[in-house]
């Protein structure tokens, strides 16, 4: 909730590791989304448990961003039902407000108020969430310090690097201490130092019993961070469950993923390019 206490330890009120029968963090039932003649999401069913670090993985164009946009209330589905922390996302305005009070979002291609400084951006975001000014300032100071942005807090966001933008966006998403945090490609274009800082904050956050859902197409990253995975391709969920179950007998998540999305068959098609390579004159007529 937006008015719950925050002491810098990332411990959302009322969130604990999920016991048997507990309310899932996210429930998606028969969700479809079409853009013109293109079906982006094909009747997706998805259950994401609370208190987990969850990876939504898939190739480019799999429907990950569209699915996350519908779950977080940014894009209305054509049909189906979505619940976050037990609240129906699209039922009525009151339920939408309940959901948005409980979630944090770091979307891909994040647009920020660039003529504000990092601290001003957090102050503005916190007050929009209804937090008292003194509490916003306290949390902002803690987040700026943890995310290694204290030295740049008075610098305009327009002058921030890609990594700094991702970090200040993450700070804004965490400021109200959400129950569920949604991140769309949070490590895209981020330097290794910033990526390690972001990773440390997210691991600390989930260790308190909170839920992180992030999309990526980098399997090594997902395998090192997540304990629960959903694989998406062609607008459909191909597999979901604990990381060990999704991997099955495969040596790595990358190997299991390629099998699930049928990428091995497409790779084999490259054998027909026998004219490619073989020297400057190879294959020329």
C-alpha positions in Angstrom: 0.0 0.0 0.0 1.2 3.5 -0.7 1.2 4.6 2.9 3.0 1.7 4.5 6.2 2.3 6.4 9.6 1.9 4.8 12.9 1.6 6.5 15.2 1.0 3.6 15.1 -2.8 3.9 12.6 -3.4 1.1 10.0 -5.3 3.2 6.5 -4.8 1.7 3.7 -5.0 4.3 1.7 -8.2 4.2 4.1 -10.0 1.7 5.7 -13.2 2.8 7.0 -16.3 1.0 4.0 -18.0 -0.4 2.5 -20.9 1.6 0.4 -23.6 0.0 -2.9 -22.1 -1.2 -1.7 -18.5 -0.9 -2.9 -15.9 -3.4 -0.7 -15.8 -6.5 1.1 -12.6 -7.4 -0.4 -12.7 -10.9 -3.2 -14.7 -12.4 -3.9 -14.5 -16.2 -6.8 -16.4 -17.6 -7.6 -16.7 -21.3 -6.1 -13.3 -22.3 -6.1 -12.3 -26.0 -4.8 -9.2 -27.7 -5.0 -8.3 -31.4 -3.5 -5.3 -33.2 -5.4 -5.2 -36.6 -4.9 -8.5 -38.2 -1.9 -9.4 -36.0 -2.7 -11.5 -32.9 0.0 -10.6 -30.3 -1.3 -12.7 -27.4 -3.1 -16.0 -28.0 -5.3 -17.0 -25.0 -2.6 -16.8 -22.4 -3.0 -18.6 -19.1 -0.4 -17.8 -16.5 -0.1 -18.2 -12.7 2.9 -16.4 -11.1 3.5 -17.3 -7.4 4.1 -14.6 -4.8 7.5 -14.2 -3.1 9.5 -15.3 -6.2 12.0 -13.9 -8.6 10.2 -14.6 -11.9 11.5 -14.5 -15.4 9.2 -14.1 -18.4 11.5 -15.1 -21.3 11.0 -15.3 -25.1 12.5 -14.1 -28.4 11.8 -10.7 -29.8 8.2 -10.4 -30.8 7.0 -13.2 -28.4 4.4 -11.0 -26.8 6.2 -10.4 -23.5 5.9 -6.6 -23.4 2.2 -6.8 -24.6 1.5 -9.3 -21.8 3.2 -7.2 -19.1 1.4 -4.1 -20.4 -2.0 -5.8 -19.9 -1.1 -7.1 -16.5 0.0 -3.7 -15.2 -3.0 -1.8 -16.5 -1.3 0.0 -19.4 -3.0 -1.9 -22.2 -6.6 -3.3 -22.2 -6.9 -6.9 -23.3 -9.5 -7.9 -25.9 -10.7 -10.7 -23.7 -9.8 -12.7 -20.6 -9.2 -11.9 -16.9 -6.2 -10.6 -15.1 -5.7 -10.4 -11.3 -2.7 -9.0 -9.4 -2.4 -9.8 -5.7 -6.0 -11.0 -5.8 -7.4 -7.8 -7.4 -9.0 -7.8 -10.9 -7.0 -5.4 -13.0 -9.7 -4.4 -15.5 -13.0 -5.0 -13.6 -13.7 -1.4 -12.6 -11.9 1.9 -11.7 -11.7 1.0 -8.1 -10.0 -2.4 -8.7 -7.5 -0.7 -11.1 -6.6 1.8 -8.4 -6.1 -1.1 -5.9 -3.8 -2.9 -8.3 -1.7 0.2 -9.2 -1.2 1.0 -5.5 0.4 -2.4 -5.1 2.7 -2.6 -8.1 5.9 -0.9 -9.3 6.8 -0.7 -13.0 10.0 -0.2 -15.0 8.9 -0.4 -18.6 11.1 -0.8 -21.7 11.9 2.5 -23.4 11.2 4.3 -20.1 10.2 8.0 -20.6 11.2 10.2 -17.7 10.7 13.8 -16.8 14.1 14.8 -18.2 14.1 18.4 -17.0 14.0 17.3 -13.3 17.0 16.2 -11.3 17.1 12.6 -10.0 16.0 13.7 -6.6 13.3 16.0 -7.9 12.0 13.0 -10.0 11.7 10.8 -6.9 10.1 13.6 -4.9 7.5 14.1 -7.6 6.9 10.4 -8.0 6.4 9.8 -4.3 4.0 12.7 -3.9 2.0 11.5 -6.8 1.7 8.2 -4.9 0.3 10.1 -1.9 3.3 9.6 0.3 4.0 12.3 2.9 6.8 14.6 1.9 9.1 13.8 4.7 8.7 10.0 4.0 9.4 10.6 0.3 12.6 12.5 1.1 13.8 9.8 3.5 13.1 7.0 1.0 14.6 8.9 -1.9 17.9 9.5 0.1 18.1 5.8 0.9 17.4 4.7 -2.7 19.8 7.2 -4.2 22.5 5.9 -1.9 21.9 2.2 -2.4 21.7 2.7 -6.2 24.9 4.7 -6.3 23.1 7.9 -7.5 23.8 10.1 -4.6 26.6 12.0 -6.4 24.3 12.6 -9.3 21.0 13.4 -7.5 21.0 17.1 -8.4 22.0 16.4 -12.1 19.2 16.7 -14.7 17.9 13.3 -15.9 18.4 14.4 -19.5 22.1 14.2 -18.8 22.0 10.7 -17.2 23.5 7.7 -18.9 21.4 4.7 -19.9 22.5 2.9 -16.7 21.7 5.9 -14.6 18.2 6.2 -16.2 17.5 2.5 -15.5 18.6 3.0 -11.8 16.5 6.2 -11.3 13.5 4.5 -12.9 14.0 1.5 -10.6 14.1 3.9 -7.6 10.9 5.5 -8.7 9.3 2.1 -9.1 10.4 1.0 -5.6 9.7 4.3 -3.8 6.1 3.3 -2.6 7.3 -0.1 -1.5 5.2 -2.2 -3.9 4.1 -5.8 -3.4 4.9 -6.8 -7.0 7.6 -5.2 -9.2 7.4 -5.5 -13.0 10.5 -4.9 -15.1 10.7 -5.0 -18.8 14.2 -5.7 -20.0 15.8 -3.9 -17.0 19.4 -4.8 -18.0 19.1 -3.8 -21.7 21.9 -1.4 -22.6 23.2 -1.2 -19.0 26.9 -1.3 -18.2 28.2 -4.1 -16.0 28.7 -1.9 -12.9 25.1 -0.5 -13.1 23.8 -4.0 -13.8 25.5 -5.4 -10.7 24.0 -2.6 -8.6 20.5 -3.2 -10.0 20.9 -6.9 -9.5 21.9 -6.5 -5.8 18.9 -4.3 -5.1 16.5 -6.8 -6.7 17.9 -9.7 -4.9 17.6 -7.8 -1.6 14.1 -6.9 -2.4 12.9 -10.5 -3.2 14.7 -11.9 -0.2 12.2 -9.9 1.9 9.3 -11.9 0.4 8.4 -9.5 -2.4 7.8 -10.5 -6.0 9.8 -9.5 -9.0 8.6 -10.2 -12.6 11.0 -9.3 -15.3 11.1 -10.0 -19.0 14.3 -10.8 -20.9 15.7 -12.7 -23.8 19.0 -13.3 -22.1 18.8 -16.8 -20.8 22.0 -16.7 -18.8 20.8 -13.7 -16.8 17.4 -15.3 -16.1 19.0 -18.6 -15.0 21.3 -16.8 -12.6 18.6 -14.7 -11.0 15.2 -16.5 -11.2 13.7 -19.4 -9.3 10.5 -19.5 -11.5 10.3 -19.1 -15.2 7.6 -18.7 -17.9 8.6 -19.2 -21.6 6.7 -17.3 -24.2 6.8 -17.6 -28.0 4.4 -16.6 -30.8 2.1 -15.0 -28.2 1.6 -18.3 -26.3 3.0 -19.7 -23.1 5.2 -22.7 -24.0 6.2 -23.6 -20.4 5.9 -22.2 -16.9 7.1 -23.4 -13.5 10.1 -23.6 -11.2 13.4 -23.1 -13.1 14.5 -26.7 -12.5 11.2 -28.1 -14.0 11.3 -25.8 -17.0 14.9 -26.8 -17.7 14.1 -30.5 -17.3 17.0 -32.6 -18.6 18.6 -29.8 -20.5 22.0 -28.6 -19.3 21.0 -25.0 -19.4 17.9 -22.8 -19.6 19.2 -21.6 -23.0 19.2 -25.2 -24.3 15.7 -25.8 -22.9 14.4 -22.5 -24.3 15.7 -23.2 -27.8 13.9 -26.6 -27.8 10.7 -25.1 -26.5 10.5 -22.4 -29.1 11.6 -24.6 -32.0 14.8 -22.6 -32.7 16.9 -25.7 -33.5 14.7 -26.3 -36.6 15.2 -22.7 -37.8 19.0 -23.0 -37.1 19.2 -26.1 -39.3 17.7 -24.1 -42.2 20.9 -22.2 -42.3 22.6 -25.2 -43.8 21.1 -24.2 -47.2 23.4 -21.2 -47.2 26.3 -23.2 -48.6 27.4 -20.3 -50.8 28.1 -18.1 -47.7 31.8 -17.8 -46.8 34.6 -19.8 -48.3 36.7 -16.7 -49.3 36.1 -13.6 -51.2 35.4 -15.4 -54.5 33.4 -18.2 -53.0 30.0 -18.7 -54.6 30.3 -15.8 -57.1 29.2 -16.4 -60.6 
